[in-house]
Every structure is written in structure tokens, then in C-alpha cells.
Amino acid sequence: MISPRIDRLLGNVDSNYAAVLVAAKRSRQINNYYRNLGEGTFDEFPPPMIETGSKNYLTIALEEVAAGKISYHYR
């Protein structure tokens, strides 16, 4: 089951496709943040922007999209 629900995500993105792309890119950034945290080189990747109990990076990214913390634009 997807959490948060897709209808909450679509309030902040244009389509399902955009939600997938934005969440995938952000989850990779969160992964890199936690990987580099021990080395002290986390300037490139911002930390998670919400408080959550989840350890899954994709869930954290989807919650950020649902909360409206992530903005994007098409190239």
C-alpha cells in the first residue's frame, strides 16, 4: 500500500509520471545524504525536509512531495 495516497500527491504534482520522477530523484538524494553523513561530506545533498518515522527513502520522498516541500520544473 502506498503511503501517502496518490490523491494527496496529485495535489502537488501535474501527473503520476511527475510524482514518480520527482520522488525517485529525491529518494536518491536522501540515500546519498545518509551514505555521506558518516564522512562529513553532506553539503551536496540536503537532509530530509520532514519529520517521519519511516526508514524507507522512497516513502520519505513521497511524504515530502505530499507536503509540498519539493518544487520541480520540466526541461
C-alpha positions in Angstrom: 0.0 0.0 0.0 1.3 3.4 -1.0 1.6 5.9 1.8 0.8 8.8 1.3 -2.2 8.2 -1.0 -1.9 9.1 -4.7 -4.6 11.8 -4.4 -2.5 13.7 -1.9 0.4 13.5 -4.3 -1.5 14.8 -7.3 -2.3 18.0 -5.4 1.3 19.0 -5.7 2.4 17.5 -9.0 1.0 17.5 -12.5 0.7 13.8 -13.1 1.6 10.3 -11.8 4.6 10.4 -14.1 5.9 13.6 -12.5 5.3 12.2 -9.0 7.4 9.1 -9.8 10.2 11.1 -11.3 10.4 13.7 -8.5 10.2 11.0 -5.8 12.8 8.8 -7.4 15.3 11.6 -7.7 14.7 12.9 -4.2 15.0 9.4 -2.7 18.4 9.0 -4.4 19.4 12.4 -2.8 18.3 11.2 0.6 20.2 7.9 0.1 23.3 9.8 -0.8 22.8 12.1 2.2 22.7 9.2 4.7 25.6 7.5 2.9 27.8 10.6 3.2 26.7 11.5 6.7 29.4 9.5 8.3 32.1 11.0 6.2 31.0 14.6 6.9 30.6 15.5 3.3 26.8 16.1 3.1 26.9 19.6 1.6 25.7 18.4 -1.8 22.6 16.6 -0.7 20.0 18.2 1.6 18.7 16.2 4.6 15.1 15.1 4.7 12.8 18.1 5.0 10.1 16.4 7.1 9.9 14.5 10.3 8.9 10.9 9.7 9.1 7.6 11.3 9.8 5.8 8.1 13.3 4.4 7.3 12.4 3.9 3.6 13.9 6.6 1.4 11.2 6.4 -1.2 8.5 6.8 1.4 10.3 9.9 2.8 10.5 11.4 -0.6 6.8 10.7 -1.3 5.8 12.3 2.0 7.9 15.4 1.1 6.1 15.6 -2.3 2.7 15.3 -0.5 3.7 18.0 2.0 4.6 20.4 -0.8 8.2 20.7 0.2 9.6 19.8 -3.2 9.3 22.0 -6.3 10.3 21.0 -9.8 10.2 22.2 -13.4 10.4 20.5 -16.7 13.4 21.0 -19.0 
